[in-house]
Amino acid sequence: MALATLVRPRGNRGEVVAWCLTSGVERFQGLARVILRRPGESVWREAQIERAWLHEGDLVLKFRGVDGIDAAEALRGMEVCVPLAERRALDEGEYFQDDLSGCVVVEGGGEPLGTVVRFLEVAGSPGLLELDTGLLIPFARSICRTIDLDARRITVELPDGLKELNG
């Protein structure tokens, strides 16, 4: 599960600015280990976060053994992932984005709309479920009425005109 994307080096001591995909800097503090990988690639490496903090609104990460600007630059574009064993427990009604992929989405009456292929982050919105049919559905409680991860099924109640807007 990706927690952040590494954006660019910061300074010359191996620090990296990251785009946070989770609840905040607290999530990175105290992690025993993380996995660094490039999106779409199966190659990965294990890393340890020495420090995590906010600087002028940016999440900054310092990894053990990454001590210069060149080493930090080599991390640009990588995702910071947490091993499944270190996932934090979620509150009722919260879901990991990658757990939603592969769920079949149906309208209240049971009409299948497609399968979730990915979760899209959109600034200022709750995010979007992208279906294999091309349909984009806002991930909002008023629309996504029930989510059953065991059955891999999300039941939605679409607002009037949403299908046509996507079409």
C-alpha positions as CSV (number, residue, x, y, z in Angstrom):
1,M,0.0,0.0,0.0
2,A,1.5,3.3,-1.1
3,L,1.7,6.0,1.6
4,A,3.5,8.6,-0.4
5,T,5.3,9.4,-3.7
6,L,8.8,10.9,-3.5
7,V,8.8,14.1,-5.4
8,R,12.3,15.7,-5.2
9,P,15.4,16.1,-3.1
10,R,15.4,18.8,-0.4
11,G,18.8,20.2,0.5
12,N,22.0,18.3,0.2
13,R,21.7,15.8,3.1
14,G,19.6,13.2,1.5
15,E,16.2,14.5,2.5
16,V,13.3,14.0,0.1
17,V,10.1,15.9,-0.3
18,A,7.1,13.5,-0.6
19,W,3.5,13.8,-1.7
20,C,1.5,12.3,1.1
21,L,-1.2,9.8,0.2
22,T,-2.3,9.2,3.8
23,S,-3.4,10.9,7.0
24,G,-0.2,12.8,7.7
25,V,3.3,12.9,9.0
26,E,2.4,10.9,12.1
27,R,1.9,7.8,9.9
28,F,5.6,7.9,8.9
29,Q,6.9,8.3,12.4
30,G,7.8,5.1,14.1
31,L,7.5,2.8,11.1
32,A,10.1,0.0,11.5
33,R,10.5,-0.3,7.7
34,V,9.0,0.7,4.4
35,I,9.3,-0.5,0.9
36,L,10.4,1.8,-1.9
37,R,9.3,0.9,-5.5
38,R,8.7,2.5,-8.8
39,P,5.0,2.4,-9.9
40,G,4.4,-0.5,-12.3
41,E,7.7,-2.2,-11.6
42,S,8.2,-5.4,-9.5
43,V,11.6,-4.3,-8.3
44,W,11.7,-2.9,-4.8
45,R,14.0,-2.2,-1.9
46,E,13.5,-2.0,1.8
47,A,14.3,1.2,3.7
48,Q,14.1,2.8,7.1
49,I,12.8,6.2,7.8
50,E,15.2,8.1,10.1
51,R,13.0,11.2,10.4
52,A,9.7,12.5,9.0
53,W,8.5,16.1,9.4
54,L,6.7,18.9,7.8
55,H,8.6,21.9,6.3
56,E,6.5,24.8,4.9
57,G,3.6,22.4,4.4
58,D,5.7,19.7,2.6
59,L,6.3,16.2,4.0
60,V,10.0,15.7,4.2
61,L,11.5,12.2,4.7
62,K,15.1,11.2,5.6
63,F,16.0,7.6,4.9
64,R,18.8,5.8,6.6
65,G,21.8,5.5,4.2
66,V,20.6,8.2,1.9
67,D,23.0,10.9,2.7
68,G,23.5,13.2,-0.3
69,I,21.6,14.9,-3.0
70,D,22.5,12.3,-5.7
71,A,21.2,9.5,-3.5
72,A,18.0,11.5,-2.9
73,E,17.6,12.3,-6.6
74,A,17.7,8.5,-7.3
75,L,14.6,8.1,-5.3
76,R,12.5,10.6,-7.3
77,G,9.2,9.1,-8.4
78,M,9.4,6.1,-6.1
79,E,6.4,5.2,-3.9
80,V,6.8,4.7,-0.2
81,C,4.8,1.6,0.7
82,V,4.1,-0.1,4.0
83,P,4.4,-3.9,4.3
84,L,1.0,-5.5,4.9
85,A,2.1,-6.6,8.3
86,E,2.6,-3.0,9.4
87,R,-0.7,-1.5,8.1
88,R,-2.5,0.4,10.8
89,A,-6.0,-0.6,11.9
90,L,-8.7,1.4,10.2
91,D,-11.7,3.0,11.8
92,E,-15.2,1.7,10.9
93,G,-16.1,3.0,7.4
94,E,-12.5,3.6,6.3
95,Y,-10.8,1.6,3.5
96,F,-7.3,1.2,2.0
97,Q,-7.4,2.5,-1.5
98,D,-5.7,-0.6,-2.9
99,D,-8.4,-2.8,-1.2
100,L,-11.0,-1.2,-3.4
101,S,-9.3,-2.3,-6.7
102,G,-11.0,-5.4,-8.1
103,C,-14.4,-4.7,-6.4
104,V,-17.4,-5.0,-8.7
105,V,-19.6,-1.9,-8.5
106,V,-23.3,-2.3,-8.8
107,E,-26.3,0.1,-8.7
108,G,-28.8,-0.4,-5.9
109,G,-30.9,-2.7,-8.1
110,G,-28.0,-4.9,-8.8
111,E,-27.1,-3.6,-12.3
112,P,-23.3,-4.1,-12.7
113,L,-21.5,-0.9,-13.7
114,G,-17.9,-2.3,-13.9
115,T,-14.9,-3.2,-11.8
116,V,-12.7,-0.8,-9.9
117,V,-9.3,-0.5,-11.6
118,R,-7.9,2.3,-9.5
119,F,-8.6,5.0,-7.0
120,L,-7.9,8.5,-8.3
121,E,-6.8,11.3,-5.8
122,V,-8.4,14.6,-6.8
123,A,-7.6,17.8,-4.9
124,G,-10.6,19.1,-3.0
125,S,-12.7,16.0,-3.5
126,P,-13.2,12.6,-1.8
127,G,-11.5,10.9,-4.7
128,L,-12.8,8.9,-7.6
129,L,-13.3,5.2,-8.3
130,E,-12.2,4.5,-11.9
131,L,-14.0,1.5,-13.4
132,D,-12.9,-0.7,-16.2
133,T,-15.8,0.6,-18.2
134,G,-14.4,4.2,-18.0
135,L,-17.0,5.4,-15.5
136,L,-15.7,7.6,-12.7
137,I,-17.7,7.5,-9.5
138,P,-17.0,9.9,-6.6
139,F,-16.0,7.9,-3.5
140,A,-18.5,9.6,-1.2
141,R,-20.8,8.0,1.5
142,S,-23.9,9.6,-0.2
143,I,-23.0,7.6,-3.4
144,C,-21.2,4.5,-2.2
145,R,-23.9,3.1,0.0
146,T,-22.3,-0.3,1.0
147,I,-18.8,-1.6,0.7
148,D,-18.3,-5.3,1.2
149,L,-14.6,-6.1,0.8
150,D,-15.2,-9.8,1.6
151,A,-17.6,-10.1,-1.3
152,R,-15.5,-7.6,-3.4
153,R,-18.7,-5.6,-4.1
154,I,-19.6,-1.9,-3.8
155,T,-23.2,-0.9,-4.1
156,V,-23.8,2.7,-5.3
157,E,-26.7,5.1,-5.7
158,L,-25.7,7.4,-8.6
159,P,-27.0,10.9,-8.8
160,D,-29.1,11.7,-11.8
161,G,-27.0,12.5,-14.9
162,L,-23.7,11.0,-13.6
163,K,-23.6,8.2,-16.2
164,E,-24.3,10.7,-19.0
165,L,-21.6,13.1,-17.6
166,N,-19.1,10.3,-17.8
167,G,-20.2,9.1,-21.2
